[in-house]
Amino acid sequence: MNRFSFPGSKAYHIMKDLTQTTTQPSHALVSFLLRSTTATMVSPGQVGETCLSSLLTPSHVTPDSRVLEIGCGTLRVGLHFIRYLNPEHYHCLERDELSLMAAFRYELPSQGLLYKRPLIVKGEDMDFNMFGSGVVYDLIYASAVFLHMPDKLVWVGLERLASKLKPYDGRIFVSHNIKFCSRLGGEECTKRLTSLGLEFIGKHTHDSLLFNHYELWFEFRRSKA
Ligand SMILES: C[S@@+](CC[C@H](N)C(=O)[O-])C[C@H]1O[C@@H](n2cnc3c(N)ncnc32)[C@H](O)[C@@H]1O
């Protein structure tokens, strides 16, 4: 599998810095920076692709599935879902205007994906009303997002999302960590999830090319209809 050739190199640090900011760089900027170094590296697109494949299998997502991403940034992962899914089946709630501009003005047109008509809404209050009341998702995921949000907001979001997740078969995947949950203590967290009709299934590990370490995905399902 591809990895950074020189983890101590300038390019590595540029990538790491850029990808750890909340305002995501455009793909063009990252590509430019990568071309200006001598290291052999992976692109954000390749990283997104590994995220896509690591989520497709456990969540049984097909092109006809409906997917909601929380905090899609510049669509590092989202682009791969948009390409894979049928038109209008990808939704995202993102708070950062610059990331949205990069997504709409560069990422989607340059990949020829505008025809997929993704519904990407600007917002930061975990308010999903704009996506319609009847929609039920097969997969809801948050890649490197919940760890940047106050725990209270994550729980508000989970409460609203629980009723939008397909019972039993639908999945919520959260990357990196679930401190919003573990900070409450195991028992309390399980109780809180249960009160929302959610159940923690387990964690998955995948080789994150971008962060140069193994990335964790935590899987939840809706245990009540
Ligand atoms: C580290 S970036 C990850 C971006 C993308 N998920 C990825 O994996 O490339 C975190 C993203 O979460 C977004 N975000 C943080 N808090 C948010 C909130 N309350 N509502 C919506 N988006 C939020 C940020 O604007 C940023 O785009």
Ligand as a Chemical Component Dictionary entry (heavy atoms), coordinates in Angstrom:
data_LIG
# 
_chem_comp.id                   LIG 
_chem_comp.type                 NON-POLYMER 
_chem_comp.pdbx_formal_charge   0 
_chem_comp.three_letter_code    LIG 
# 
loop_
_chem_comp_atom.comp_id 
_chem_comp_atom.atom_id 
_chem_comp_atom.alt_atom_id 
_chem_comp_atom.type_symbol 
_chem_comp_atom.charge 
_chem_comp_atom.model_Cartn_x 
_chem_comp_atom.model_Cartn_y 
_chem_comp_atom.model_Cartn_z 
_chem_comp_atom.pdbx_ordinal 
LIG C1  C1  C 0  -10.932 17.880 10.024 1  
LIG S1  S1  S 1  -12.163 18.474 8.961  2  
LIG C2  C2  C 0  -12.668 16.953 8.157  3  
LIG C3  C3  C 0  -13.300 17.213 6.819  4  
LIG C4  C4  C 0  -13.766 15.945 6.079  5  
LIG N1  N1  N 0  -14.753 15.225 6.854  6  
LIG C5  C5  C 0  -12.590 15.065 5.762  7  
LIG O1  O1  O 0  -12.486 13.962 6.307  8  
LIG O2  O2  O -1 -11.773 15.484 4.944  9  
LIG C6  C6  C 0  -13.529 18.824 10.023 10 
LIG C7  C7  C 0  -14.720 19.391 9.281  11 
LIG O3  O3  O 0  -15.830 19.449 10.146 12 
LIG C8  C8  C 0  -16.510 20.661 9.917  13 
LIG N2  N2  N 0  -17.285 20.971 11.124 14 
LIG C9  C9  C 0  -16.816 21.192 12.380 15 
LIG N3  N3  N 0  -17.828 21.464 13.223 16 
LIG C10 C10 C 0  -18.973 21.401 12.482 17 
LIG C11 C11 C 0  -20.362 21.605 12.769 18 
LIG N4  N4  N 0  -20.785 21.937 14.000 19 
LIG N5  N5  N 0  -21.262 21.426 11.788 20 
LIG C12 C12 C 0  -20.863 21.102 10.533 21 
LIG N6  N6  N 0  -19.557 20.929 10.183 22 
LIG C13 C13 C 0  -18.627 21.076 11.146 23 
LIG C14 C14 C 0  -15.372 21.646 9.670  24 
LIG O4  O4  O 0  -15.816 22.835 9.051  25 
LIG C15 C15 C 0  -14.471 20.817 8.785  26 
LIG O5  O5  O 0  -14.815 20.892 7.437  27 
# 
loop_
_chem_comp_bond.comp_id 
_chem_comp_bond.atom_id_1 
_chem_comp_bond.atom_id_2 
_chem_comp_bond.value_order 
_chem_comp_bond.pdbx_ordinal 
LIG C1  S1  SING 1  
LIG S1  C2  SING 2  
LIG S1  C6  SING 3  
LIG C2  C3  SING 4  
LIG C3  C4  SING 5  
LIG C4  N1  SING 6  
LIG C4  C5  SING 7  
LIG C5  O1  DOUB 8  
LIG C5  O2  SING 9  
LIG C6  C7  SING 10 
LIG C7  O3  SING 11 
LIG C7  C15 SING 12 
LIG O3  C8  SING 13 
LIG C8  N2  SING 14 
LIG C8  C14 SING 15 
LIG N2  C9  SING 16 
LIG N2  C13 SING 17 
LIG C9  N3  DOUB 18 
LIG N3  C10 SING 19 
LIG C10 C11 SING 20 
LIG C10 C13 DOUB 21 
LIG C11 N4  SING 22 
LIG C11 N5  DOUB 23 
LIG N5  C12 SING 24 
LIG C12 N6  DOUB 25 
LIG N6  C13 SING 26 
LIG C14 O4  SING 27 
LIG C14 C15 SING 28 
LIG C15 O5  SING 29 
# 
